[in-house]
């Protein structure tokens, strides 16, 4: 796929910033869409070698995307990672589900009507749009990209529904909206969607204090800080750097258009495993980290091998991911003290 200039939404977020670094390392030009131009400027300042390849535009709200038409001009491809994520909601449908769907529609419509050069959109979906919460083993089963969360729109939007369930619905119905747009409108671009599970690893986006880490990493840092161990909702995970490479492969791969993937490490995780790694790798934390025991859920699997093979990347170990994040967080803590 001959793509040279890429728009990345959610560009100053945890995943988006890693995707930008992976694209830059491939020699591509990148335009990042962000709500905060200050964060965009901070990212450019932190990457002086890429000043000529990296720029940012401000888009405050994808439901009222004033700058989106300008943002898609001249690019050849789009990676859409931006999606609302909060557990502090008073109206799940209004605050999570509708903005996620409208964000996808707005990006696709701007691309379709403004720029016929765009060849592909890569959508960052989620394992939340794949999993069936009540599906139990035995027998052993393996989730693949062919699976869809059976959650209905009515269930996701119900005012009595928890934000966690509503978030799963927002990812599912936003992704469905993307596939439906391709089917109904037949635009000049094709679509690849990625549905990763829990994503961990060091940060490369602007974070001004260790307390401001994104949620998945904050949970690992809480473990390192001596908190009691949370229970993993699923045993599946991916290093953010591997996920960024998966996005590059999804954008540039010749034969992957129209495909859906579930990038995920073959290793299972639990927070007790993370605690054990932290005790072994960081002697100064050994006495404060919990020694609670947790089993690792091996009752079912998730196919991450297809994504790695077809998108051209490999997986880091959980040990490397946890160690790199905790080392960075300790440095951030030291700088902030």
Secondary structure, DSSP 8 states (H G I E B T S, - for coil): ----EEEEESTTSHHHHHHHHHHHHTT-EEEEEES-HHHHHHHHHTTGGGTTTEEEEE-S-GGG-TTHHHHTTT-SEEEE------S--S-HIIIIIHHHHHHHHHHHHHHHHH-TT--EEEEE--GGGT--TT---SS-EEE-TT------HHHHH-TTS-HHHHHHHHHHHHHHHHHHHHHHH--SSEEEEE---EEE----S--SSGGG--HHHHHHHHHHTT------SSS-EEEHHHHHHHHHHHHH-TT-TT-EE----SS---HHHHHHHHHHH-GGGTTTS---------SEEE--HHHHHHHT-----HHHHHHHHHHHHHHHHHHH-
